[in-house]
Amino acid sequence: MQDFVVKKDRGMFDLGHPLWMPDPRPGTEVKFFLDGPETYNAMVAAMETAIQKDHFVYIAGWDTWDDFNLDRRGTGDIRGKTGTTLRELLRKASSRGVMIRALFWYQEIIAWRLGMSNNPENRKARDAINDLRDVGGDGRAIMDGRVENMGSHHQKLVLVNGKDGLIAFAGGRDFHPNRVYKDGDPKSDLDKTGAKIDEASAPYLDLHVQIRGRAAYDLLRDLPAPIRGPSDRRARRGMKSSRFAPNLQHLVAA
């Protein structure tokens, strides 16, 4: 690994420190995904394992569009299966008693001036989750802009605790229609008369991983902005017993 640091910069790093390149976590299963459909298919399958009140779905999103279909298992239709947008999947999970928590990036004005705002789509995703409470669900979501002026919450995390235990996803892929649709395609599957993809190179590839085992608990521990609430005790009780599980951190609405 030292060969990746140019010689003049090596004094800036303690290359012998274990956190420079930690050993792989034993007892961890990792799957790699490169394109959008296979990533979203795996996420949908994980969400389907959350079936009762002591289960949860946690999301930390940089740019989150919740209105395009995610599930393409068993179909050749590029538009995917109707009713499988993130918004609809979370609503279905909530109807089963599953706890939904999310944190989305809020961009301050300096980012707006650079044409980088994700606020409109993130606000819609936040509101859809918080609206679950109006129908008896347990949904809490916030937008958070507490970063440096040119910084961001760039996490793209999904963690699901269900009947198969904790399943975590991390990497470079957020929930964005340009990961599955091409230039000129409608962005939304809930309103196909709306905006279209305007990116000649779409759909984009990116590396994402699914993690099960000890390393999944590391991601759970490191979820950003842990704001605890009384209802989150349910998730603590519902976690499968593991001597490797750290203290859980939970996201709730402000």
VMD Tcl script that draws the C-alpha trace (Angstrom):
set ca {
  {0.00 0.00 0.00}
  {2.94 2.35 0.58}
  {3.58 2.38 -3.17}
  {0.35 4.37 -3.62}
  {1.80 7.34 -1.70}
  {4.37 9.41 -3.55}
  {7.73 9.51 -1.78}
  {7.64 13.23 -0.88}
  {4.28 12.78 0.91}
  {5.11 9.67 2.91}
  {6.14 11.70 5.93}
  {2.55 12.92 6.23}
  {1.26 9.43 7.00}
  {2.00 6.87 9.66}
  {2.01 3.94 7.25}
  {2.51 1.50 10.11}
  {-0.68 2.60 11.85}
  {-3.36 -0.12 11.73}
  {-6.01 2.35 10.56}
  {-3.99 3.17 7.45}
  {-5.00 -0.14 5.91}
  {-6.84 -2.23 8.50}
  {-7.06 -5.97 8.15}
  {-10.29 -7.35 6.68}
  {-13.01 -8.04 9.23}
  {-13.31 -11.78 9.88}
  {-16.83 -13.14 9.73}
  {-17.90 -10.72 6.99}
  {-19.56 -11.46 3.64}
  {-19.15 -8.85 0.88}
  {-20.79 -8.74 -2.55}
  {-19.78 -6.22 -5.20}
  {-22.14 -4.52 -7.65}
  {-21.22 -2.35 -10.62}
  {-24.45 -1.32 -12.34}
  {-27.66 0.21 -11.06}
  {-30.15 -2.61 -11.66}
  {-28.19 -5.28 -9.79}
  {-27.57 -2.91 -6.88}
  {-31.18 -1.85 -6.53}
  {-32.40 -5.45 -6.94}
  {-30.26 -6.45 -3.95}
  {-31.56 -3.51 -1.90}
  {-35.17 -4.42 -2.66}
  {-34.51 -8.03 -1.65}
  {-33.00 -6.81 1.63}
  {-35.95 -4.52 2.36}
  {-38.31 -7.42 1.83}
  {-36.71 -9.16 4.83}
  {-37.96 -6.37 7.13}
  {-41.39 -7.67 8.06}
  {-42.24 -6.70 11.65}
  {-42.02 -4.08 14.37}
  {-38.54 -4.86 15.64}
  {-37.07 -4.50 12.14}
  {-35.75 -1.31 10.56}
  {-34.54 0.39 7.38}
  {-31.96 3.18 7.80}
  {-30.82 5.43 4.94}
  {-28.15 8.12 4.75}
  {-28.41 9.80 1.36}
  {-26.53 12.46 -0.57}
  {-28.93 12.70 -3.53}
  {-32.12 10.69 -3.12}
  {-34.82 10.37 -5.80}
  {-37.58 8.22 -4.37}
  {-39.91 8.07 -7.39}
  {-38.32 5.65 -9.90}
  {-38.75 1.87 -9.87}
  {-35.96 -0.13 -8.22}
  {-36.95 -3.77 -8.77}
  {-36.00 -5.36 -12.10}
  {-35.78 -8.97 -10.96}
  {-37.38 -11.32 -13.47}
  {-38.30 -8.62 -15.97}
  {-36.68 -7.28 -19.10}
  {-38.57 -4.00 -18.84}
  {-36.05 -1.22 -18.29}
  {-38.71 0.70 -16.35}
  {-38.76 -2.08 -13.77}
  {-41.71 -3.36 -11.78}
  {-44.55 -0.97 -11.06}
  {-44.92 -0.09 -7.39}
  {-41.24 -0.50 -6.49}
  {-40.10 3.09 -6.09}
  {-38.25 3.78 -2.85}
  {-41.24 5.80 -1.68}
  {-43.59 2.87 -2.23}
  {-41.25 0.26 -0.80}
  {-40.78 2.22 2.41}
  {-44.53 2.74 2.70}
  {-45.08 -1.01 2.35}
  {-42.38 -1.73 4.93}
  {-43.93 0.80 7.28}
  {-47.33 -0.88 6.92}
  {-45.66 -4.05 8.22}
  {-44.53 -2.15 11.33}
  {-40.94 -1.58 10.19}
  {-39.10 1.45 11.59}
  {-37.87 3.86 8.89}
  {-35.08 6.36 9.60}
  {-33.25 8.61 7.12}
  {-30.81 11.50 6.93}
  {-30.48 13.50 3.71}
  {-28.05 16.26 2.80}
  {-29.31 19.83 2.96}
  {-27.24 22.13 0.75}
  {-26.56 25.65 1.92}
  {-26.67 28.64 -0.42}
  {-23.03 28.42 -1.50}
  {-23.79 25.08 -3.15}
  {-26.94 26.43 -4.81}
  {-24.87 29.11 -6.52}
  {-22.68 26.41 -8.02}
  {-25.74 24.64 -9.43}
  {-25.28 21.64 -7.13}
  {-28.55 21.59 -5.21}
  {-30.02 18.20 -4.31}
  {-32.51 19.86 -1.99}
  {-35.71 19.43 -4.06}
  {-35.49 15.64 -4.39}
  {-34.12 15.17 -0.88}
  {-36.96 17.25 0.54}
  {-39.53 15.07 -1.24}
  {-37.91 11.90 0.10}
  {-37.80 13.35 3.63}
  {-41.43 14.44 3.52}
  {-42.65 11.08 2.20}
  {-41.00 9.30 5.14}
  {-42.31 11.74 7.73}
  {-45.80 11.43 6.20}
  {-45.79 7.76 7.21}
  {-46.72 8.92 10.71}
  {-50.02 10.22 9.34}
  {-51.04 6.64 8.49}
  {-49.81 5.08 11.72}
  {-46.25 4.31 10.57}
  {-42.94 4.93 12.33}
  {-41.04 7.12 9.87}
  {-38.53 9.82 10.83}
  {-36.32 11.71 8.39}
  {-34.27 14.91 8.47}
  {-32.21 17.06 6.14}
  {-28.89 18.16 7.62}
  {-26.57 20.87 6.33}
  {-24.16 20.96 9.25}
  {-21.01 20.61 7.16}
  {-18.21 22.89 5.97}
  {-19.19 25.49 3.36}
  {-17.90 23.31 0.53}
  {-18.56 20.02 2.27}
  {-21.46 17.58 2.11}
  {-23.04 14.54 3.65}
  {-21.86 12.26 0.87}
  {-22.83 8.96 2.46}
  {-24.82 6.51 0.37}
  {-25.82 4.01 3.03}
  {-28.73 1.63 3.39}
  {-28.98 -0.67 6.42}
  {-31.76 -3.18 6.85}
  {-32.37 -5.27 9.94}
  {-34.85 -8.02 9.10}
  {-35.53 -11.69 9.50}
  {-32.12 -12.49 7.96}
  {-30.19 -10.19 10.27}
  {-28.38 -6.95 9.44}
  {-27.67 -6.25 5.75}
  {-25.73 -3.09 4.86}
  {-25.04 -1.32 1.57}
  {-22.36 1.31 0.96}
  {-20.38 2.77 -1.88}
  {-20.82 5.17 -4.76}
  {-24.45 4.68 -5.77}
  {-27.24 6.85 -4.44}
  {-30.90 6.55 -5.41}
  {-30.84 8.32 -8.78}
  {-32.64 7.47 -12.03}
  {-29.49 8.16 -14.05}
  {-28.18 4.83 -12.71}
  {-30.79 2.88 -14.68}
  {-32.23 5.18 -17.35}
  {-30.59 6.70 -20.42}
  {-30.52 10.19 -21.86}
  {-34.05 11.33 -22.73}
  {-35.88 8.83 -20.49}
  {-38.37 10.12 -17.90}
  {-36.77 10.43 -14.48}
  {-39.88 9.47 -12.55}
  {-42.06 6.37 -12.69}
  {-44.76 8.14 -10.69}
  {-45.00 11.09 -13.09}
  {-43.65 10.26 -16.56}
  {-44.70 13.67 -17.88}
  {-42.07 15.33 -15.71}
  {-38.33 15.94 -16.15}
  {-36.20 13.68 -18.34}
  {-32.62 12.46 -18.00}
  {-30.34 15.04 -19.63}
  {-27.00 13.22 -19.46}
  {-25.53 11.70 -22.61}
  {-23.45 9.14 -20.68}
  {-26.31 7.75 -18.58}
  {-26.85 5.20 -17.19}
  {-23.75 5.47 -15.05}
  {-21.75 2.66 -13.48}
  {-20.39 2.85 -9.94}
  {-19.10 0.46 -7.31}
  {-21.38 -0.49 -4.44}
  {-21.14 -3.30 -1.91}
  {-23.52 -5.39 0.16}
  {-22.08 -6.33 3.56}
  {-23.24 -8.88 6.09}
  {-21.52 -9.87 9.31}
  {-19.22 -7.90 11.59}
  {-18.41 -5.08 9.16}
  {-22.11 -4.34 8.72}
  {-22.22 -3.43 12.42}
  {-19.33 -1.01 11.85}
  {-21.47 0.86 9.32}
  {-24.41 0.85 11.70}
  {-22.23 2.32 14.44}
  {-20.95 5.05 12.13}
  {-24.30 6.32 10.86}
  {-24.14 10.13 10.79}
  {-26.00 12.51 13.13}
  {-27.29 9.99 15.68}
  {-30.31 11.63 17.33}
  {-31.98 9.18 19.67}
  {-35.72 8.96 20.29}
  {-37.87 6.76 22.53}
  {-39.27 4.63 19.69}
  {-35.77 3.57 18.68}
  {-35.53 1.24 21.66}
  {-37.54 -1.20 19.56}
  {-34.66 -1.60 17.13}
  {-32.23 -2.24 19.97}
  {-34.43 -5.11 21.17}
  {-34.90 -6.44 17.65}
  {-31.24 -6.82 16.69}
  {-30.09 -10.40 16.44}
  {-27.80 -11.24 19.34}
  {-24.13 -10.70 18.52}
  {-21.15 -10.15 20.76}
  {-19.70 -8.02 17.94}
  {-22.60 -5.53 17.83}
  {-21.59 -2.03 19.05}
  {-23.92 0.38 20.75}
  {-26.59 1.18 18.18}
  {-27.04 4.72 16.90}
  {-30.42 5.75 15.52}
  {-31.74 8.56 13.37}
  {-34.95 10.39 14.16}
  {-36.61 13.53 12.88}
  {-35.70 16.89 14.31}
}
mol new
graphics top color blue
foreach p $ca { graphics top sphere $p radius 0.5 }
foreach p [lrange $ca 0 end-1] q [lrange $ca 1 end] { graphics top cylinder $p $q radius 0.2 }
display resetview
